[in-house]
């Protein structure tokens, strides 16, 4: 079974994260495939809009850190994969719509919030879960979340690692629209159709201008995140956090 579902219809390229048994957690191969598909979309004249969603009941639970010894091989390459996805989304000269059909956590949250329009089902939630495992937010989320929420609420979301419901995310300005679960797919179809039929040059220029005004510090944020995360990945706290996650217990952090 393909980890990434792809379907191009009427100008809309639909990319579906397809690992539902692990809530679409990003494996290395899925992350690479997603980034490549986004990059290739820029050169395909048949693609007018990209829709990113998840199979099953989740959007994306973040990086796949399951297994007994994840902390031994989870390294800076994972950060580079996350950054590549976010760069591909934000630099693509076509609109990207995130259809968030369930939990969007960790790098899954980062990818969703990098999209140009975030449409969420009522059951969706958004979680920067990084500090729960002794790490810091990455995937550009230190920039994208702060740009949408402001410093105070971005700090709360990042430091406390508390999920926001779809309604809370909408009220805070993190997502564009919230719809009943059953209405998400048809609503996304209508939005994708409207964008696909819209003026591509004007949409590209609009996206570029808004991102320049609101995400001018994204590249710096990605580099800062990589530097900080690379240090944290070598700490005992991060190893403990990942072990605790795999063992489904509360971690004990010692600042080491």
C-alpha positions as CSV (number, residue, x, y, z in Angstrom):
1,X,0.0,0.0,0.0
2,X,1.4,3.4,-1.0
3,X,2.2,5.7,1.9
4,X,1.2,8.7,-0.1
5,X,-2.0,8.7,-2.2
6,X,-1.9,11.0,-5.2
7,X,-4.8,12.0,-7.5
8,X,-5.0,14.8,-10.0
9,X,-8.4,15.8,-11.1
10,X,-9.7,19.1,-12.6
11,X,-6.5,20.9,-11.7
12,X,-6.5,19.8,-8.1
13,X,-3.6,17.5,-6.9
14,X,-4.8,15.6,-3.8
15,X,-2.0,14.3,-1.6
16,X,-3.2,11.9,1.1
17,X,-1.0,10.7,3.9
18,X,-1.8,7.1,3.9
19,X,-0.6,5.4,7.1
20,X,-3.9,5.3,9.0
21,X,-2.9,2.6,11.5
22,X,-0.3,5.0,13.0
23,X,-2.4,8.1,12.5
24,X,-0.4,9.0,9.4
25,X,2.8,9.5,11.3
26,X,5.6,10.5,8.9
27,X,8.1,7.8,8.1
28,X,11.3,8.9,6.4
29,X,10.0,7.5,3.1
30,X,6.6,9.2,3.4
31,X,8.3,12.6,4.3
32,X,10.6,12.3,1.3
33,X,7.7,11.3,-1.0
34,X,5.5,14.2,0.2
35,X,8.2,16.8,-0.3
36,X,9.0,15.5,-3.8
37,X,5.3,15.5,-4.8
38,X,5.0,19.1,-3.6
39,X,8.2,20.2,-5.4
40,X,7.1,18.5,-8.7
41,X,3.7,20.1,-8.5
42,X,5.4,23.5,-9.2
43,X,6.6,22.3,-12.6
44,X,3.3,20.6,-13.6
45,X,1.1,23.0,-15.5
46,X,-1.9,20.6,-15.0
47,X,-1.7,21.3,-11.3
48,X,-3.5,24.5,-10.2
49,X,-4.0,23.8,-6.5
50,X,-2.7,21.2,-4.0
51,X,-4.9,19.6,-1.3
52,X,-3.1,17.9,1.6
53,X,-5.0,15.6,3.9
54,X,-4.8,12.3,5.9
55,X,-6.4,8.9,5.5
56,X,-8.6,7.6,8.2
57,X,-9.4,9.6,11.3
58,X,-6.1,11.7,11.6
59,X,-4.4,14.3,9.6
60,X,-0.9,13.5,10.8
61,X,0.4,12.5,14.3
62,X,3.9,13.9,13.6
63,X,7.1,12.1,13.0
64,X,7.1,8.4,13.5
65,X,9.0,7.8,16.8
66,X,7.6,4.5,17.5
67,X,9.9,1.6,18.4
68,X,12.2,0.8,21.2
69,X,15.4,2.6,20.0
70,X,14.0,5.6,18.1
71,X,16.2,8.0,20.1
72,X,19.3,6.3,18.7
73,X,18.6,7.0,15.1
74,X,16.2,10.0,15.1
75,X,18.6,12.7,14.0
76,X,19.0,16.0,12.1
77,X,18.0,14.3,8.9
78,X,14.4,14.2,10.2
79,X,14.6,18.0,10.8
80,X,15.8,18.5,7.2
81,X,12.9,16.4,5.9
82,X,10.4,18.5,7.9
83,X,12.0,21.7,6.6
84,X,11.9,20.5,3.1
85,X,8.2,19.9,3.3
86,X,7.5,23.3,4.7
87,X,9.7,25.0,2.2
88,X,8.0,23.1,-0.6
89,X,4.5,24.2,0.6
90,X,5.4,27.9,1.2
91,X,7.5,28.4,-2.0
92,X,5.1,26.6,-4.3
93,X,3.6,29.2,-6.6
94,X,0.2,27.5,-6.4
95,X,-2.3,27.5,-3.4
96,X,-2.0,24.7,-0.9
97,X,-5.1,23.7,1.1
98,X,-4.7,21.6,4.2
99,X,-7.9,19.6,4.9
100,X,-7.4,18.7,8.5
101,X,-9.6,15.8,9.3
102,X,-8.3,14.8,12.7
103,X,-5.3,15.4,14.9
104,X,-2.5,17.4,13.5
105,X,0.4,17.0,15.9
106,X,4.2,17.7,15.8
107,X,5.5,18.1,12.3
108,X,2.0,17.2,11.1
109,X,0.8,20.4,12.8
110,X,3.8,22.3,11.3
111,X,3.0,21.1,7.8
112,X,-0.7,21.9,8.1
113,X,-0.1,25.4,9.3
114,X,2.4,26.1,6.5
115,X,-0.5,25.7,4.0
116,X,-2.2,28.8,2.6
117,X,-5.7,27.8,3.6
118,X,-6.4,25.4,6.6
119,X,-9.9,23.9,6.6
120,X,-10.6,21.8,9.6
121,X,-13.2,19.4,10.6
122,X,-14.9,20.0,14.0
123,X,-13.2,17.0,15.4
124,X,-9.7,18.2,14.3
125,X,-7.1,19.3,16.8
126,X,-3.7,21.0,16.7
127,X,-0.9,20.1,18.9
128,X,2.8,21.1,19.1
129,X,3.8,18.1,21.1
130,X,7.5,18.6,21.0
131,X,8.2,19.5,24.6
132,X,6.4,16.4,25.7
133,X,9.4,14.4,24.4
134,X,12.1,16.8,25.4
135,X,12.4,18.6,22.1
136,X,11.4,22.0,20.6
137,X,9.0,22.8,17.8
138,X,10.4,22.6,14.3
139,X,9.1,22.5,10.7
140,X,9.0,26.3,10.9
141,X,6.2,26.3,13.5
142,X,8.0,28.8,15.7
143,X,7.4,31.3,12.9
144,X,4.0,30.2,11.4
145,X,2.2,29.8,14.8
146,X,3.5,33.1,16.1
147,X,2.5,34.8,12.9
148,X,-1.0,33.6,13.3
149,X,-1.5,33.6,17.1
150,X,0.8,36.2,18.4
151,X,3.6,35.7,20.9
152,X,1.6,35.0,24.0
153,X,-0.6,32.3,22.6
154,X,2.2,30.8,20.5
155,X,4.2,30.4,23.7
156,X,1.4,28.7,25.5
157,X,0.8,26.3,22.6
158,X,4.5,25.5,22.3
159,X,5.6,25.4,25.9
160,X,2.6,23.7,27.5
161,X,2.0,21.3,24.5
162,X,-1.7,21.5,25.0
163,X,-4.0,20.7,22.0
164,X,-6.2,23.3,20.5
165,X,-9.6,22.1,19.3
166,X,-10.7,23.2,15.8
167,X,-13.0,25.8,17.3
168,X,-10.3,27.2,19.5
169,X,-7.9,27.2,16.6
170,X,-10.4,29.1,14.5
171,X,-11.1,31.6,17.2
172,X,-7.4,32.2,17.6
173,X,-6.8,32.8,13.9
174,X,-4.9,29.6,13.3
175,X,-7.2,28.1,10.7
176,X,-9.4,29.6,8.0
177,X,-12.6,27.7,8.5
178,X,-14.1,24.9,10.6
179,X,-16.9,22.7,9.3
180,X,-18.8,19.7,10.5
181,X,-16.9,16.5,9.9
182,X,-19.3,15.2,7.3
183,X,-19.0,18.5,5.4
184,X,-15.2,18.7,5.2
185,X,-14.8,16.8,2.0
186,X,-17.4,18.6,0.0
187,X,-16.3,22.0,1.3
188,X,-12.7,21.2,0.4
189,X,-13.9,20.2,-3.1
190,X,-15.6,23.5,-3.6
191,X,-12.6,25.5,-2.4
192,X,-10.2,23.5,-4.5
193,X,-12.5,23.9,-7.6
194,X,-12.7,27.7,-7.0
195,X,-8.9,28.0,-6.7
196,X,-8.3,25.7,-9.7
197,X,-10.5,27.9,-11.8
198,X,-9.0,31.1,-10.5
199,X,-6.3,33.3,-12.1
200,X,-3.1,31.4,-11.5
201,X,-0.7,34.3,-11.8
202,X,-2.8,36.5,-9.5
203,X,-3.1,33.7,-6.9
204,X,0.7,33.1,-7.0
205,X,1.5,36.8,-6.6
206,X,-1.0,37.0,-3.7
207,X,0.5,34.0,-1.9
208,X,4.0,35.4,-2.4
209,X,3.1,38.8,-1.1
210,X,1.2,37.6,2.0
211,X,4.0,35.2,2.9
212,X,6.6,37.9,2.5
213,X,4.7,40.1,4.9
214,X,3.9,37.5,7.5
215,X,6.6,34.8,7.2
216,X,9.7,36.9,6.3
217,X,11.5,35.2,9.1
218,X,10.6,31.6,8.1
219,X,14.0,30.7,6.7
220,X,15.8,32.0,9.7
221,X,13.3,30.2,12.0
222,X,14.0,26.9,10.2
223,X,17.8,27.3,10.6
224,X,17.3,28.3,14.3
225,X,15.1,25.3,14.9
226,X,17.6,23.0,13.2
227,X,20.4,24.2,15.4
228,X,18.4,24.0,18.6
229,X,16.8,20.7,17.8
230,X,20.2,19.1,16.9
231,X,21.5,20.0,20.3
232,X,18.3,18.7,22.1
233,X,18.4,15.4,20.2
234,X,21.7,14.6,21.9
235,X,20.3,15.1,25.4
236,X,19.3,12.5,27.9
237,X,15.9,14.3,28.2
238,X,15.1,13.7,24.6
239,X,16.1,10.0,24.9
240,X,13.9,9.7,27.9
241,X,11.0,11.5,26.2
242,X,11.1,9.1,23.2
243,X,11.4,6.0,25.4
244,X,8.5,7.2,27.5
245,X,6.4,7.8,24.4
246,X,7.1,4.3,23.1
247,X,6.4,2.8,26.6
248,X,3.3,4.9,27.0
249,X,4.4,6.4,30.3
250,X,5.0,9.8,31.7
251,X,8.6,10.9,31.1
252,X,10.9,12.1,33.9
253,X,13.1,15.0,32.7
254,X,16.3,15.8,34.6
255,X,17.7,18.7,32.5
256,X,20.5,16.5,31.2
